[in-house]
Amino acid sequence: MRAGNFNSQIVLECLSMFAPAVAMLVSVFDGTYLHYVVPRTKPFLLFAAAVLFCWTAAGLSRVRQPRYRHRAAHALVLAIPALLLLRSSAPLSVSDFSFASSLGDPASEFFEESLRGLPESEKFAFDKWSAVASRPPFEPTMEGGAIIVRSEDFYPLVALLHSDAERYEGIPIRIEGFVFRESVELEENQFILARLLMWCCAADVVPFGPVCEYEGVSTLEEGTWVALEGTVRVGEYEGEKEPRIVVSGIETGLEPERDYIYP
């Protein structure tokens, strides 16, 4: 091989590893990776980017190595995730969904799956909401005798209410979310104050939140972001106790501080 010539296959292989590594780092530092996966995947993305950079450096050491039969198709495989990560992206919205239960599907499916396949002797009765709320232990933020629900508290708070509804009955609450009424299980004066819950990745995002009772629900537009004040009340759903929020005041026209919530 003449001086100054480069092995085009190795150059392409290096680029195919360097590009997704850069894309991962960009998505981590600008936060767009949260449109695809949960925050706990951040260390894995950084590790993957580091590995790809190391492979790129190792490949560059062989860039002048002669090769008489060049192949390129395999190097283009890694270009796909790079393009997906670098393209402009937007989080999902309520208009992307047509139905969700008031309890949120991922939690139910997670605990059903955890028991599947176990012998009957090893199965035990438990409340899935109690289990969720206890990992890690969670205590709601109180202010002036009212529960204040921040975005990061939304999921554990709803789980806590479901696990111990009677303890919080009658307590004032201030909480934000969007109006979701696509569930066939709702009564005329009810809506779900929802947030988009990502259990693992964008493929399993669902609307999730508590049932609210409000006589003016017909005036609320689907998907409208609201902040409401109300009182926790214990209702019943399919023979089980269910926490609900009786709305006493509501404010519309707000914007979410976070696109998704995470368990």
N, C-alpha and C positions, 0 to 999 in steps of 0.2 A: 504494500500500500504506500502511495506517495506521501511525503510529508505534507501536512496541512489537510489531508483528506480525513473525513470522519466516517465512522460506521453509522450509516443512516438508521439502521434498525435499532441500534443501542440508543441513539439520540431520541428516536421516537418512543422507545420504552421509558427512557428517563422523563420525557415530557409527560407521558401518560401517568406516571407516578407523581410527578411534581405538581401537576395541575389539580388533582383531587386533594392533595395535601394542603395546597394553598386555599382551595375552596372550603375545606373543613375549617381551617383556621379563621377565615373570613366569617363564616357562618357562626362560629363560636363567639368571636369578639363583637360582632354586630347583633348577636342574639337571634338571627333568623333560623338557627338550627331548632329553636323552640317551636317553629311552625311544623316541624316534622317529628321530633322526638321529645321525651321528657328531660328535665334538667339533669337527672342523675346519669344520663349518658355522656355528659360533657367530658369526664376524664377519659372515657373510651375513645371519644373523637380526637382528643389531644394525643392520646397514645397512638392511635392509627395514623395521624398526621406525622408524628415523629418517626414511626416505622417507615412510612413512605419516603420521608426525607432521607433517611439512612439508606434505603434502597436506591434512591436517586443518586446519592453520593457514590455508592458502590458501583453503580452503572457508569457514572462519568469516568471512573478510573479505567474503564475498558473501551472508552469511546474511539480509540485509535486501533482497536483490535480488528484485524481484517476478517471479513465474512463474505463468502462468495455467493451465497444464496440468501437473499434477504426476505424476511417475512414481516408483515406489518399488521395483519388483521387482529392478532391477539393483543396488540398494544392499544388498540382502540376501545377495548372493553372498559377500561378505567375512565375513558373520556365521558362515558354516559353519566356516572354519578357526579363528575365534575360539572358537566353542563346543567344537571338538575339542581345542584347546590348553588351555582353562580347565577342562575336565571332569577328574575324577580319573582317573589312569592308573596302570597297573602294568606293570613290565617282563615280558617273556615268561619262561616257565619251561620246564624240560625236558618237562613234561607236554604242551606245545604242539607237540612234535615226535614223529615216528614213525620217522625214519631219518636217518642222516648217515654218510658214510664216515669212516674214521679220519684221512684227510688234510684234511678240510674242503673243502667244495665251492667256496666263493667264490674261493679262490686258483687252483684248477685252471681254473675257468671264465674267470677274468680273463686268464690267460696264453694260454689257447686262443683267446680272442677277440682278443687283441692280435696274434696271428699270422694270423688269418683274413683273407683277401683280399690278402695279400702275394704277390708273384710268388715262385716257387720259388727263384729266384736270390738273393732277399733274406732268405729264411728261414735260420735257423741253429739248430744243436743247442744247447740250454742246459737247465740245471736250474732249474725255476721256483722251487724253494726257495732256491737260491743267489741268484737275482735278488731275491727278497723279502727275504732276510736282509741283503743289501748295501745296502738303501735305508731308512734310513741305516745305516752300519756299526754292528754291535751286538756287544758283549761281555757275556757273562753275569756276574751278580754272584756272586762266590765268597766263601764263609765257612767257614773251617776245612777247606778242600779240597773242599767240596761246593758245588754249584750251588744258589743260592737264587732261586726264581722268584717275583717279585712280580707282582701283577695286570697292571701296565703292561708287564711283560717276557714275559708268557705267549706272545703271538703271535710276537714276534721270536725267542724262545728255541726254540719248536717249529720254526719255519722254519729256524733255524740248525742244529738237530739233523738235520733232513732234508737239509740241503745238505752237511753235513760230519759224518756220524754217527760214522765211525771215530775222529775226533779226540777225541770225548767218551766213547768206550766205556770202561766201568769206573769212570767218575767218579760219586761219590755225588750225589744230587739230592734237594731238598726242594721240593715243589710242591703246590698246592691246586687243587681243582676238584670237579665232581660226577660221580657214577658214571653212565655211559651205556653201555647194552648192547644197544641196538636194532639195531645193525648186523649183517647176516647174515654178514659177513665174519669175525667174531670166533670164536676157539676157546673151548673151555669154561673155560679158566683166564684168559681175557682180558677186559678192559673198557677203555673209553676214559675217561681222566680229562679231562673236557670243561669248557670254558667256552663261553658263548654269544658267538659272534663276529658283530659287525655290520660288514659291509663298507662299506655306504653308508647304509642306513636300516633300519627295522624289518621291511621286506618281505623282506630277504635275510639275516635272522639264522639262523644254523645252529649246532648243537653242534660244537665243534672242539677237538681235543686229541690227545695222544699215546696210543698203545696201551700198556697196562700189563698185566703178567703177575702174577697173584696166586692162590695155591692156595685161598685162602678167599673167592674172588669170589662164591660162592653165598650167602654170609652178608651181602653188601652189597645194600641195597635201591636200586632204580633211582631216580636223582635225589638220592641222599644226598650231602651236601657233605662232602668228606673232605680231610684233609691227610696226605700220605704221604711216606715216606722210601724211597729205593730206589737202584738203580744203573742207569746207562744201558747198554743192550746193543744190539748191532746184529743185527737179524733180517732177514727177507726177505719181501717181498710182491710177488707177480706178477713175479718175476725182478729186482726192484729192492731195494736195501738200505733198510731201514726201522728207525729208532731206536725202541727200546722201553724201558720202565722196569720192571725186576724189583723188585717191592715187597718191602721188608724190614720195614716197619712202617707202620701206618695208624691214623689218629685220625678219628673221626666226630663228628657233632653240631656242626660249625662253621657259621658264616654267612659268605656272601661279602662282601668289602669293596666290590666293584663289581658291578653287574648285568651289564654287558657288557664285552668286550674289543674293541679296535679295531686294525686293521692299520696 
